[in-house]
Amino acid sequence: MLYVPHDYQKHTTEFILKNVACGCFLDCGLGKTAITLTAIGELLYEEFEIDRVLVIAPLRVAEDTWDRECMKWEHLKHLRISKVLGSEHERMKALDAIADIYIINRENVEWIVRYYGSKWPFDMVVVDELSSFKSAKSRRFKALRKVRPLMARIVGLTGTPAPNGLIDLWPQVYLLDMGERLGKTLTGYRERYFNPDKRNRTVIFSWKPKPDAEQAIYKKLSDICISMKSEDWLELPERIDNIVKVRLPEKAMERYLKLESELLLPFKEGDVVANTAAVLANKLLQMANGAVYDESGKIQEIHAAKLEALADIAEAANGNPVLIFYTYKHDLLRLQSRLKGYKPRELKTQDDIHDWNEGRVQVMLAHPASAGHGLNLQAGGNTIIWFGLTWSLELYQQSNARLHRQGQKKAVVIHHLVAEGTMDELVMKALAGKEAGQEALLEAVKARIARGG
């Protein structure tokens, strides 16, 4: 296919060519992969500025997206790709292959840094989904930080650079400029731009930006980061959000309220901390979905109300494909059993992606963490069902963007199954308000305490 770039795509490609270190914060569907590959091709074969490129990506994206883009566009077909995936032997063999671009999943960043050490051979590194390096404590960040001085060029790609707030920016920007703009340490960055927010005596759980901090941070980054929103550049199809309220059976609701009351009771006289709040919220969300793991790890089924509501939506689809996002392993097992007449497929491999886009899959089951980044699924359908909701605003937005993106021909309908009177309602409220993650979870638990369970 002939590549005829939009103006914003030309501009972003030029931005990558101009800057040896840059962050491209582009919304889903704006073509980050094709933009970056176009720049790589020019740097390799026209400017002769680089020789070997390493792309670090989520596993599904590493398996499928980058080589598929090369095969899709005429001007990229000459680029040679080697996927550094699989067992250690397979990865070593892939690194020995003659290629222009080597693609590795982010879980193996530590391994490849150890493998090469100071003999780092890649003069350009592309971090696809830079936001997955948002934790300065993560081993993948620490590993990549060691070899950052050995890279001549680096590009960070993401649609959500600050999924949980501006505090997430420091590790990502450090990988770009080694501390030139936001400082050499996370501590210094926090002291400069933030004040302590939620805390328990000496333990600080969250940080609140100082007045004008956001503007000051963005000004610091303006020369090496480019940000674009899809609504500013693309004519996207209509998105229709539908809340499907599910009423739990009386006995199931009694069990839910009993568990909620018992779990909330220890908090009434003390502080709510993140780890215990997460345990509480997860137990309640499991029960809202219809099953829960007991102390021995066995699945205890509570009700089938959500399964029945989902089956009604699947039936009403009249044979049109539906993409279902689930949260827990027992959700997956129960969905597979309830929907067996539709021959549901779990999204795992490139073949699953291909068959979905070819219209061969009527029901696809996916976990947001495995389908939330980079996958192009818009050719396969236009209906999403959230069986279980996620606290992660980033995963929620990215998952919806698998269908609601450039190339989608129909209006995208997103159904949210929300159990009435449960934690589901608070998650939905947080997502609708574009609140995210741990902070929203803590506030939700506190709200339950305030109302007396």
C-alpha positions in Angstrom: 0.0 0.0 0.0 1.2 3.5 -0.9 1.9 5.6 2.2 0.4 9.1 1.9 1.0 10.7 5.2 -1.2 13.3 6.8 0.4 16.7 7.6 0.7 15.8 11.3 2.5 12.5 10.4 5.0 14.4 8.2 5.5 16.9 11.0 6.1 14.1 13.6 8.5 12.2 11.3 10.5 15.5 10.8 10.5 16.0 14.6 12.1 12.6 15.1 14.7 13.2 12.4 15.5 16.6 13.9 15.8 15.5 17.6 18.3 12.8 18.7 16.1 12.4 21.8 12.3 13.0 21.6 9.0 12.0 23.1 6.0 11.5 20.7 2.9 11.6 22.8 0.3 10.8 20.2 -3.2 9.5 20.8 -4.2 6.0 19.7 -4.9 5.7 16.0 -2.6 8.5 14.8 -0.1 6.1 13.4 2.9 6.2 15.8 4.4 3.0 14.4 4.3 4.1 10.7 5.6 7.5 11.6 8.5 6.1 13.5 9.4 3.5 10.9 9.4 6.1 8.2 12.0 8.1 10.2 14.0 5.0 10.9 14.1 4.1 7.2 15.4 7.6 6.3 18.0 7.5 9.1 19.2 4.1 8.0 19.2 4.3 4.2 19.1 8.0 3.3 21.0 9.8 6.1 23.2 6.7 6.9 23.2 8.0 10.5 22.3 4.8 12.3 23.0 1.1 11.8 21.0 -0.9 14.3 17.7 -0.1 16.0 16.2 -1.7 19.1 12.4 -1.4 19.6 11.1 -2.2 23.1 7.4 -2.9 23.1 4.6 -4.7 25.0 4.7 -8.4 24.1 1.6 -8.4 21.8 2.9 -5.3 20.0 6.4 -6.8 19.6 4.9 -10.0 18.2 2.6 -8.4 15.7 2.4 -4.7 15.1 5.8 -3.5 13.9 6.5 -6.1 11.2 2.8 -5.9 10.1 3.3 -2.1 9.5 6.4 -2.9 7.5 4.6 -5.4 5.3 1.6 -3.0 4.9 3.4 0.1 3.5 5.4 0.0 0.2 8.1 2.4 1.4 8.9 0.2 4.5 9.0 -3.3 3.0 12.8 -3.2 2.6 13.3 -2.9 6.4 14.6 -6.1 7.9 13.1 -7.1 11.3 14.3 -9.6 13.8 12.0 -10.4 16.7 14.0 -11.0 19.9 11.3 -13.1 21.6 10.8 -16.5 23.1 13.3 -18.6 25.0 16.8 -17.3 25.7 18.2 -19.5 22.9 15.6 -18.0 20.5 16.4 -14.5 21.6 20.2 -15.0 21.2 19.6 -16.4 17.7 17.4 -13.4 16.8 20.1 -11.0 17.9 22.7 -12.8 15.7 20.4 -12.4 12.6 21.2 -9.7 10.1 18.5 -7.0 10.5 17.8 -3.3 10.6 15.4 -3.4 13.5 15.4 -5.8 16.5 12.2 -6.0 18.5 12.1 -7.1 22.1 9.3 -7.2 24.7 9.8 -5.0 27.7 9.9 -7.9 30.1 13.3 -8.8 28.6 14.9 -5.3 28.9 17.0 -6.4 31.9 18.1 -9.5 30.0 19.3 -7.7 26.9 21.1 -5.0 29.0 23.0 -7.8 30.9 23.6 -9.7 27.6 25.5 -6.8 26.0 26.6 -4.7 29.0 29.0 -2.0 27.9 29.1 -3.4 24.4 25.7 -2.0 23.7 25.3 -2.3 19.8 22.1 -0.3 19.2 22.6 3.3 18.2 18.9 4.0 18.2 16.3 2.8 20.7 12.5 3.2 20.4 10.5 2.7 23.5 7.0 1.8 22.4 4.6 2.7 25.2 7.1 4.8 27.2 4.5 5.1 30.0 5.4 1.5 31.0 8.7 3.0 32.2 6.9 5.4 34.5 8.2 3.8 37.7 11.7 4.9 38.8 11.8 1.8 41.1 11.1 -0.7 38.3 13.9 -3.0 37.2 13.2 -2.3 33.5 13.8 1.5 34.1 17.0 0.9 36.1 18.3 -1.5 33.4 17.6 0.9 30.5 19.0 3.8 32.5 22.4 2.0 32.7 22.8 1.9 28.9 21.1 5.2 28.1 24.5 7.0 27.6 25.4 4.5 25.0 22.5 5.4 22.7 23.0 8.0 20.0 19.2 8.3 19.5 16.1 7.5 21.5 12.4 7.9 20.8 9.6 7.4 23.3 6.1 6.7 22.1 2.9 6.8 24.1 -0.6 8.2 24.1 -0.7 8.5 27.9 2.6 9.9 29.3 1.1 10.8 32.7 -1.7 8.2 33.3 -1.6 8.7 37.1 -0.5 12.4 37.2 2.6 14.5 36.4 4.7 12.6 38.9 4.9 9.8 36.3 6.8 12.0 33.9 10.2 12.1 35.5 11.4 8.5 34.8 10.2 8.7 31.2 11.8 12.1 30.5 15.0 11.0 32.2 15.3 8.1 29.7 15.0 10.8 26.9 17.4 13.5 28.2 19.3 11.9 31.2 17.9 14.4 33.6 18.7 17.6 31.7 15.2 19.1 31.9 13.4 17.7 35.0 16.5 17.0 37.1 18.8 14.1 37.8 16.7 12.6 40.6 13.1 11.9 41.3 13.4 13.4 44.7 14.6 16.6 43.3 11.8 16.6 40.8 9.2 16.1 43.5 10.6 18.8 45.7 10.7 21.3 42.9 7.2 20.8 41.5 5.1 19.0 44.1 3.8 19.1 47.6 2.9 16.1 49.7 -0.8 15.2 49.4 -2.2 12.0 51.0 0.0 10.7 53.8 0.0 8.5 56.9 2.3 10.1 59.4 5.7 9.9 57.7 4.6 7.8 54.7 3.5 9.9 51.7 1.1 8.1 49.4 0.6 10.8 46.7 1.9 14.2 45.6 0.0 17.3 44.5 1.5 19.6 41.9 2.4 23.1 43.1 0.6 26.1 41.6 1.8 26.6 38.0 3.8 23.3 38.1 2.0 21.8 35.1 2.8 24.8 32.9 6.4 24.9 34.1 6.9 21.2 33.4 5.4 21.4 29.9 7.5 24.4 29.1 10.7 22.4 30.1 9.7 19.6 27.7 8.4 21.6 24.8 11.6 21.3 22.7 11.9 17.5 22.8 8.3 16.3 23.2 5.4 16.6 20.8 1.8 15.9 21.8 -1.2 15.4 19.6 -4.8 14.4 20.3 -6.7 12.3 17.8 -9.8 14.5 17.9 -7.7 17.4 16.7 -6.5 15.5 13.6 -8.9 12.7 12.7 -12.5 12.3 11.8 -13.2 9.4 14.1 -16.5 7.5 14.1 -19.0 8.2 16.7 -18.5 6.6 20.1 -21.6 5.5 22.0 -21.1 4.7 25.7 -23.8 2.6 27.2 -24.2 1.8 31.0 -26.0 -1.5 31.5 -27.2 -1.6 35.0 -27.3 -5.1 36.5 -29.4 -5.9 39.6 -27.9 -8.6 41.7 -30.2 -11.3 43.1 -31.3 -10.6 46.7 -29.2 -13.3 48.3 -26.1 -12.3 46.3 -26.6 -8.7 47.3 -26.9 -9.7 51.0 -23.6 -11.6 50.7 -21.9 -8.6 49.0 -23.1 -6.1 51.7 -22.0 -8.5 54.4 -18.5 -8.8 53.0 -18.3 -5.1 52.3 -19.3 -4.3 55.9 -16.8 -6.8 57.4 -13.9 -5.6 55.2 -14.7 -1.9 55.9 -15.0 -2.3 59.7 -11.2 -2.3 60.4 -10.8 1.0 58.6 -13.4 2.9 60.6 -11.0 3.9 63.4 -7.8 4.0 61.3 -6.2 5.1 58.1 -7.0 3.6 54.7 -3.7 2.5 53.0 -3.3 1.5 49.4 -2.5 -2.2 49.8 -5.4 -3.0 52.1 -7.8 -0.8 50.1 -6.8 -2.6 46.9 -7.5 -6.0 48.6 -11.0 -4.7 49.7 -11.8 -3.2 46.3 -10.7 -6.3 44.4 -12.8 -8.6 46.6 -15.9 -6.4 46.1 -15.3 -6.1 42.3 -15.0 -9.9 42.1 -18.3 -10.3 43.9 -20.0 -7.8 41.6 -18.8 -9.8 38.7 -20.3 -12.9 40.2 -17.5 -15.0 41.7 -14.7 -14.7 44.2 -11.6 -16.6 45.2 -11.8 -18.0 48.7 -8.9 -18.3 51.1 -7.7 -21.6 49.5 -7.8 -20.1 46.0 -10.9 -21.9 44.9 -13.6 -20.1 42.9 -16.9 -19.5 44.8 -19.7 -18.5 42.4 -22.1 -15.9 43.9 -24.4 -15.1 41.0 -24.8 -15.1 37.3 -26.5 -11.7 36.8 -23.7 -10.2 34.8 -23.3 -13.3 32.7 -27.0 -13.2 31.8 -26.9 -9.4 30.9 -23.8 -10.0 28.7 -25.4 -13.0 27.0 -28.4 -10.7 26.1 -26.1 -8.2 24.5 -24.2 -10.9 22.6 -27.5 -12.3 21.3 -28.7 -8.8 20.3 -25.5 -8.3 18.3 -27.1 -10.7 15.7 -23.9 -12.4 14.8 -21.8 -9.2 14.7 -18.4 -9.6 16.5 -18.1 -8.4 20.1 -14.9 -7.7 22.0 -15.3 -8.5 25.7 -12.9 -7.2 28.4 -12.6 -9.2 31.6 -10.7 -8.7 34.8 -10.1 -11.9 36.7 -9.2 -15.4 35.7 -12.5 -16.7 37.0 -14.3 -14.2 34.8 -12.6 -15.7 31.8 -13.6 -19.3 32.8 -17.2 -18.4 33.4 -17.4 -16.4 30.2 -16.0 -19.2 28.2 -18.6 -21.6 29.7 -21.6 -19.2 29.3 -20.8 -18.2 25.7 -19.6 -21.6 24.4 -22.2 -21.5 21.7 -20.4 -18.5 20.2 -17.1 -20.4 20.2 -15.3 -17.6 22.1 -11.6 -17.0 21.4 -9.2 -15.7 24.0 -6.9 -13.0 22.6 -3.4 -14.5 22.8 -1.6 -14.8 19.5 -1.1 -13.1 16.1 -3.4 -15.7 14.6 -6.2 -14.5 17.0 -5.6 -10.9 15.9 -5.6 -11.9 12.2 -8.7 -14.0 12.5 -10.6 -11.3 14.4 -9.7 -8.7 11.8 -10.8 -11.1 9.0 -14.2 -11.5 10.6 -13.7 -15.1 11.7 -14.2 -14.6 15.4 -17.7 -13.8 16.8 -16.7 -13.3 20.4 -13.2 -12.3 21.5 -12.2 -12.3 25.2 -9.3 -10.1 26.2 -7.7 -8.8 29.4 -7.0 -5.0 29.2 -3.4 -5.5 30.2 -2.7 -7.8 27.2 -4.8 -5.8 24.6 -4.4 -2.3 25.9 -1.6 -1.1 23.7 -0.8 -1.0 20.1 -3.1 -3.6 18.6 -5.2 -2.8 15.6 -8.5 -4.5 16.0 -10.8 -2.0 14.3 -11.3 -4.1 11.2 -12.9 -6.9 13.1 -15.9 -5.2 14.8 -17.3 -2.2 16.5 -18.8 -3.5 19.8 -17.0 -3.6 23.1 -18.4 -5.1 26.4 -16.7 -4.4 29.7 -17.7 -7.4 31.8 -15.4 -6.2 34.7 -14.1 -2.7 35.0 -10.6 -1.5 35.7 -9.3 1.2 38.0 -6.6 2.0 35.4 -7.7 5.0 33.3 -4.8 4.3 31.0 -5.8 0.7 30.3 -9.5 1.7 29.9 -8.7 4.3 27.3 -6.1 2.3 25.5 -8.4 -0.8 25.4 -11.3 1.2 24.0 -9.0 2.6 21.3 -8.4 -0.9 19.9 -11.7 -0.4 18.0 -12.3 3.4 18.3 -9.4 4.5 16.1 -8.5 5.5 12.5 -9.8 3.0 10.0 -13.0 2.1 11.9 -15.9 2.4 9.5 -18.8 2.2 12.0 -19.9 3.9 15.2 -18.3 2.2 18.2 -20.6 1.0 20.9 -19.1 0.4 24.4 -21.3 -1.4 26.9 -20.3 -1.2 30.6 -21.9 -3.9 32.9 -22.4 -2.1 36.2 -23.8 -4.0 39.2 -26.1 -1.6 41.1 -25.1 -0.7 44.6 -21.6 -2.1 44.3 -18.0 -0.9 43.8 -18.7 -1.0 40.0 -20.6 2.3 40.3 -17.6 4.0 41.9 -15.2 2.7 39.3 -17.5 3.9 36.5 -17.7 7.3 38.1 -13.9 7.5 38.4 -13.4 6.5 34.8 -16.1 9.0 33.5 -14.3 11.7 35.5 -11.0 10.7 34.0 -9.6 9.9 37.5 -7.1 7.1 37.7 -5.6 4.3 39.5 -4.7 4.1 43.2 -5.9 7.6 44.1 -9.4 6.9 42.7 -9.4 3.5 44.5 -8.5 5.0 47.8 -11.2 7.7 47.5 -13.8 5.1 46.6 -13.0 3.0 49.7 -13.2 6.1 51.9 -16.5 7.0 50.3 -17.9 3.6 51.3 -16.6 4.1 54.9 -18.2 7.6 55.0 -21.6 6.2 54.1 -21.3 3.5 56.7 -20.5 0.6 54.4 
